[in-house]
Structure formats: structure tokens, C-alpha cells
Amino acid sequence: MKSPFILVNTVVVAATAFVMFCQTALAAPLELSLDASIALTYKNNPALQIAEARQEQSVWALKEAQTNKNISLDYAHTDIRSNSPPTWSRSPEAVSPYNYFSNQIIASIPLYTGGKVENTIEQAKLSHKVSQLESAATKQQLKLEASEAYYNVLQKKTLLEIAKQTVNDFNAHLKRVQQMYDTGVASWHDVLQTKVRLANAENDLVKTQNDYDLAVYSLNKTMGLPLRSEITLTEPLIYQEYALDLDDVISYGLAHRPVVAQQQANIQIEEAQIKIAQSGQHPKVMLTGTMAWDNYDFAGTANRDWTAMLVTQFNLFDSGNTKAKIRQAQSGELAARKQAQQIQNNISLEISDAYLSMKEAEKRISTNKVAVEEASVNFAIAQRAYSAGVGTNLDVMDAELALHQAKTNYTNSLFDYNISKARLHKAIGSE
């Protein structure tokens, strides 16, 4: 039989191993595709939650407006103690204090409001549509923000790999130069020159590492995660051709961008407001029915009478109030139309800017890709030439820096292309 000491040790070791395993599992980086990053942004960003809450608010505003055309039913109970003569008494003289109790149920329904109720409901419907479009526009903006942050991490990660490779290349070259110096083939000047270039490359690596960390923090913030969450992005920074021409994307954007539909809905809202204002020039007809019970004893339900009324109301003079409301609404409608035109022009410009930037980056991608290939060959030639004693140390280091710059330019052109494409998708309202 095992001793208690051995059993305790066994339990402690097992528990420690289990905790270490859990910590390792918990520390595993979160793997994210671009779509997953966008989905997290939708889930955690308060901007979309605000837009959805306003959309829900507009639903209830519509229901409220719709109730105005339906029957309403009110109940009133009144308890009175007075020495004033009842309204049905012939004598105006005060009487002994008495109690009076009454109950009244009033039912009413509007038969005609000059279009006020109907257009108020139409306004509420259009406002609900605007709120739905606002949610769509918010999602597209968040999609762009998540895409930009995602591509920014990919760019900084690639630049970090380039910086690390540059440091490794200079380290390897320094060893070669040191060996050549030790054998008397290279000068001490070459050694010092290489050390300076290595120090510069290491300094650039530190800065690039910091840029990468900040890019990760920014993406985590956009997705609503803790800033220092460890993440791994599963999609590379690549080039995918975009086939549509500029005229096609402008036409698509003007037809599908949520803000365009929002402005059209706003114009219709202002048109409905004009009709609401004009309803003041028309009569109002309402049907009202009343059932009443009253008595000198609580709860006042002894006597019953009823009244039915068809009320027609028409404004004869309001000192120009209705006319002022109409002119105000007409001005609002004109402003909405002008704003819609302005927004369409801005969208066309936004689309054009994103499209042309994308095409410009596309041209740089092909040029920089060739430059990387040529710079790689040139670096290899410079290394062989220096080792053979027919090239200089400066040739090798210049070739390395040229390769570093070519890779950086190629990475930046890929980043610019993908960012411009993401901005184009947002500009045209593409899902």
C-alpha cells in the first residue's frame, strides 16, 4: 500500500499538470478569418447595437401612429362634494352640501382628418425604413473598419517578417565578413560598415515589431476583444483581380448604397409632412359615443344615460398658422432633395477615388513583384561576387537594402490594393 506522502505527491503533480494544460489551452491564439473578424465586430461593437435599438424604437413609433386611426375608449370616475346647485336645478341658490358620484365611458373614432392620420402613419413607416437602412449602413462601416484593421495586421506582420529576414541576412553577412577579415581578405572597414548596417536593421526591426503589436491591439479593439488578446490571422495578404469597370460600380453604388435610399425616404417623409400641414385646411369629422352613470350614493351607478355625436370641425381663421406650417414643410422637402443630390455626387466621387486607388495599387503590384525577383537575384550575385573578391562590401549591403525596399514596396502595394477594394465595397453598398 502506498504511503500518504506518495499519494499526496501524486495528486499535487497531477493537479499541477492539469492547471498547466488548462493555461496552455487558454493561451492558444484565437484563429480568425476576415469574415470571423467582421462577425465579431458586428457582435461586440456598440454602434450597431445603437442602430438596432433605434430600429426597434421606430417599430413602436409606427405602432403608435397606427393607433390614431382606431377607436379609443376612455373611462372616468368622479367623486364630488359640493353645495353648488346641480346643473339640472332651476334655483341658483346654494344647497346643503351633498355628495355626487359619476361614471363615464367615452368611445370615439376619427372618420376623416384631412389626411393627417394617414400621412402620419406613412411618415412612421418611412422612418422605420430609414432606421433599417441606417443599420445596414452601420454594418457596412463596421465591415470596412474590421477589414482595414485586419489588412493592417497582415501588412505589419509581413513587414515584420521582412525586417527579421534583413537582420538575419546582415548577421550572416557579418559572419562572412568577419571570417574574411580574419583570413586577411577583407578590411576592418568592411567589418565596421556591416556592423553599422546591422545595427540600423535591428533598430528598424524594433520599430516594426512595435507597429505590428499596435496593429493587433487596434484589431482587437475593433472586434471588441481585450487589447492584448493573442490572435492568428488565417488569410494571407494576396491579390485578387476586380473585373468591373468604373461606370459599372458607380451605377451599382447609386442603386445599392443605403444612404441613397435613406435620402429618398427622407424626401418622402418631407412630402408626407406637407400633406400633414395641408390637413389644417380640411375639416375633421369624428364620431363619439358616451355612456354615463351618476348617483348621490357611491359608486354612482344608479342613473344611466347615453349620447352619440357626429362632430365636424373646420378651422376658419388661425392667423396664418396652417400656411406657415405648409411653407415650412415645403422648404424641408426642397432641402431634402438638394441634400440627396449632394450625397449622390459625393458617393460618385467616393467610388471613383476608391476605384482609381485600387487600380493604381494594382499596377504597382505587378511592377513591385518583378522588382522583388530582380532584387533577389541581384543580392545573390553581389554575395557571390564579394566572396570571390570581385565585388565590394558596399555592393552586398546596397543589394540587401534594395531587396528589403522591394519587398516592402510589394507588401505595401498589396495592402493598398486590398484596402482600396474594401473601401470600394463600402462605397457601393456591397455586402
N, C-alpha and C positions, 0 to 999 in steps of 0.2 A: 504493500500500500504506500502511495506517495505521501511524503510529509506535507504538512500545511504550508511550509515555506516554499516548497516546489510548486504547489498548486497556486499560491498567491503570485509567484513569479510568472507562471504560465498565463494567468488571467491578465496581469499587467502588460505582458508582451503582446498578447492578442488584442487587448484594448488599444494599445499604442499603435499597432499595425492598422487597426480598423480606422482610428482617427486620422492617421497619415493618409490612408487610402481615400477617405472622405474629403480631406483637404485637397488632395491631388485632383479628385474628380470635380470638386467645386472650383478649383483654379483653372480648369481646362478652358481655353479661349472659346468664345462664342463664335461659331462659324456663320457667316452672313453672306447671302447673295444680295444683289442690288434690290430685288423685289422684297426680300425679307427686311432689308433696312427701311424701305419705303413703308412696308406694313407696320413696323414698329413705330415709325414716325406718325402714321395715322392713329395708332392706338394711344400713344402717350402724349402727343402734342396738344396743349390746351387750346390752340387756335381752332382746331377742328371741333373740339368739344363745345366751344363757344358758338361756332356756326351751327352746329346741330341743335344746341339749346334754343337758338333763335329760330331755327326752322320749326321746332316743336311749339314755340311761342306763337308763330304765325298760324299754326294749325288751330289753336284755340281762339285766336283772334278771328279767324274765318267762322268758326262755330258761333262765336258771339255775334258776329254780323248777321248770320243766317237766322238767329232767333228774333231779329227785329221785324221779320215779316210774318211771324207766327202769333198765335193767340197768347195773350198774357192773362194771368189770373192772380188777383190780389185779395187778401183778406185783412180786415181791420176790426179790432175790438176797442170800444171806447167806454171808459167809466167816467161819469160826470157827477159832481156835487155842486149845486148852484141855487141861487134864489132869483135868478133871472127867469122871466116868464118863458115857457116853452114857445117855440116858433109858431105852434098852432093855436096859442092862446090869443083871444081877442083883446084882453086887457094888457096894457103896457106896465101895469103896476107890478112891483116886486111881490113875490110869493114866498111862502115859507120854504126854507131850504129843503131841497128834495134830491134824491138820487136818480140817476138816469144811466141806463146801460144800453149799448147798441152793438150790433154785429153787421158787417157789410162784406159782401163778396162782389168784386167788380171784374168782369171779363171784357176784354177789348181786343180788337184785331184791326190793323190798318188795311183798308181796301185800296187806297190809292194815295201815293206820296209824291207824285210828280216825278218819279224815277229815283228819288233819294235812296230808298232802301235797296233797290235793285243794284244801283251803281256803287253803293257802299259795300255790298256783298262782292261785286266784281272787283273792287279795289282790294278787298281782303284776299280774294283768290290770286290776284296778280302779285300781291305782297308775299303770299306763300310761295309762288313760283320764283320770285326774286330770292327768297331765302334758300330755296333748293339750289338755285344756280350759285348762290354765294358759297354753299357747302362744296359744290363741285369746284369752284374757283379756288377755294381754300385748299382742297385736296391737291389740285394741280400745283399750287405754290409750294406746298409741303413736299410734293414729289420732286420738284426742282431742287429745293433746299437739301433733301436727302441725297439726291443724285450728285449734286455739286460736292457735298461733304464726302460722299463715297468715292468719287473720282479723285478728290483731293488727297485722300488717304492712299489710293493706288499710285498717284503721281509721286507723292512724297516717299512712299515705300520703294518705288523703282529708283528714284534719285538717291535714296539711302544705299541701295544695293550698288549703284554706280560709284558712289563715294567710297564704299568699302572696297570695291574692286580696285579703284585708283590707289588707295592706301596699300593694298596688297601688292599691286604692281610696283609701286615705288619701293616697298620693303624688299621685294625680290630683286629689283634693280640695284638697290643699295648694297645687298649682299654680293651681287656680281661685281659691282664697282670696287667694293672693299677687297674682294679676292684678287681682282686685277691690280689694285694698288699694292697689296701685299707681295705680289709677284713682280712689281715694278713696271707693270704695263700701263696702269692708269696713274694720274696725278692726284695729289691731295686736294687740289681744287675741284676735281670731279666728285670726290667724296663729300666735300662740304656743300657743293652745289646740290647734290642729290639729297643730302640731309635737310637742306632748307626747303626743297620742293616737297619732301615727305612731311615736314612739319606743317607746311601750308595745306597739304591734303588732309592731314589729321585734324587741323583746325576746321576745315570745310566739313569733315565728317561729323564733328561735334555739333555744328550748326544744323546740318541736315538731319541728324538724329533728333534734335530739338524740334525742328519743323514737323517731322513725322509724328512725334508724340503729341504736339498741339493739334495736328490734323485728326488724330484718333480721338482726342478729347472733344473736338468740335463735332465729329460724327456722333459720338456717344451722347452729347448734349442734344443734338438734333433728334436722335431716336428716343430721348427720354431715359437714357441709362446713366448710371453713375459715371462720372468723367473718366475714372481710371479703370473702367471695365476692360478686360482683355478680350479683344476681338480678332478674328481672322477673316479676311475677305476672300471669297471663293471665286470671284470673277477677275480676270486679268484686264489690263488696260489695252484694248485692241481697237482695230479699225474695222468698221462695217459700213459698206457703201450705202449712201442715201440716194435713192433713184429719182425722187420727184424734183421738178424744176420750180423756180421761184413763183411763177404765176399760179401753179397748182397749189402751193402751200398757202399763198395769200388768199386764194379763193376758199380754201378749206378753213383757214383761220377765221375769216369773216363770217363763215356759216356755222362754225362749231365752238368758237370761243365763248365761254359762259358770260363774260362781261358784255358781249354784244347782245345776247338775248336778254340780259338784265336791263340794258338801256331801252330796248324795245318794250319791255314790260313796264319800265318807268314812264315811257311815253303814254302807254295805255292807262296807267294809273292817273296821270295828269288829265287825260281825256275824260276819264270817269269823274274826276274832281270837277271838271267843267260842268258835267251833267248834274252833279250833286248841287253845285251852286245855282244852276238854272232851275232846279226844282223849286226854289223860292218864288218863282214866277207862276207856279201852278198851284191849284187848290189841293188840299189834303182832305181825304174822306176816311172817317173811322167809325166803326160800329162798336157800340159799348152797351153792355147789359149789366144791371145791378140788382142784386138780391139783398134786402135789408131786414134785420130783426131788431126790435127795440122793446124796452120794458122798464118800469120803475124798480123792478126787482132783479137782482143778479140771477142769471147771467145775461139778461136782456134778450130772451128768445121767444117772448110771447107773441108779439105782433110781427107780421111779415108783410112786406110789400116789394114790388119789383118795378124796374124801369128799364126800358130799351131806348137807345138813342142812336140816330144816324147823324153824325156831326160832320159838317163840311166847313172847312176853314180856308179863307183866301186872304192873303196879305194885300191891303190897299195902298199902304204907304209905309216905307221903312227907312226914309231919309237916305236912300241910295245904298243901303247895306247889301242888298242882293246884287246890285250892279257891281259894287266894289269886289264882292266875292268872285263874280264871274270873270272880271278883268284880271284879278289876281290869279285865278286858275288858268286862264289863257296864257298869261305870262309864264307861269310854271311849265305849261306844255311846250311853249316855244323854247324855253331854256333846256328842257329835256331833249328836244330834237337836236338842238345845236350841240349839246354835250354828246349825244350819240354819234354825230358826225365826227366830232373831235376825237372820240375814242376809236372810231374806225380808222381814222388817219394814223393815230398813234400805234394801233395794232399793226397796220400795214408796215409802218416804219420798224417796229419791233421785230416783226417777222423777217423783214429784209435784212436787218442788222444781224440777226442770229444766223440766217441762211448764208449770207456772204462771208461771215466769220467762219462758219463751218467749212465752206468751200476753200477759203484761204488756208485754213489749217490742213485741209485735205491735200492741197498742193505741197505744203511743207512736209507732210508725212512722207510722200514719195521721194522728195529731194533729200530729206534727212536720213531716210533709210539707206539710200545709196552712199551718203556721206559716212555713215557708221561702218559700212562694209569697206569703203576705201580707207578710212582711218585705221581700221583693224589691220588691214594689210600693210599700211604704212608703218604702223607701230612694230609689227613683226619684222619688217625689213630693217628698220632703224636698230632694233635689238641685235639682229644678226650682224649688221654692219659694224656696230660698236664692238661686239665680241670678237669680230675678225680684225679689228684695228683700222678699219677704213672709214668709220663714222665717228662722230663726236658724242660725248655725253649729253650735250645740249640737244642734239637731234633726237635722242631717245626720249628725253623729258618733254620736249615740244610735241613729239608724236603722241606721247601719253596724254598730255593735256588736250591735244586736238581730238583724240578718241573720246576723252571724258566729255568734251564740249559737244561732240557729235551725238553721243548717247543722250546727253541732257536735252539737246535740241529735239531729238526724235521723241523722247518722252514727253516733252512739253507740247509738241505738236499733236501727239495722241490725246493728251489731256485737253488741249484747246478744242480739238475736234469733238470729243465726247461731251464736253461742257456746252459747246455751241449747239450740238444736237439736242441736248436736254432742254436748253433754253428755247430752241425752236419748237419742240414738242409742247412746252408750256405756252408759247406764244400763239400756237394754232389751236390750243384746246384739245390736244390729242391725249387719249387715255393710255 
